[in-house]
């Protein structure tokens, strides 16, 4: 019906386990173990360092790709916010009647170079 033999169809449907597929399965188990052991905080660089220390020969990009396939994402660092926050009350009135001329200097306040 499809123009292929039945044996070829079953061979295609369930391909043999290759050394590459076996290694990838072991690597994904190791990545998930390290990720779960870190409480879900490690990203690909930290997991890669741990794998290398355990004796794996793998690149950071391979670990990152494998983590994406497994749906694992490390905790992103918190965004640092400034300390100055706008107040809720209105600004104090300007009794001195200042003008904001940042580029101009008052006469007599020049710095003299030595």
LINHU-V195645 format. One line per field, one symbol per residue. phi: phi as a letter, one per 40 degrees, with the letter a starting at -180 (. if undefined). burial: 1 if it has 16 or more other C-alpha atoms within 10 Angstrom, else 0. A space follows every 10 residues. Layout:
phi: ???
burial: ???
This chain:
phi: .cgbcccccc cccbcccccc cccccccccc ccccccccgg bccccccccc cccchcbacc cccccccccc gcbccccccc bcccbccccc ccccccfcbc bcccbccgbc cccc
burial: 0000000000 0000000000 0000001101 1101100000 1111011100 1000000001 0011011000 0101000000 0000000000 0000000000 0000000000 0000
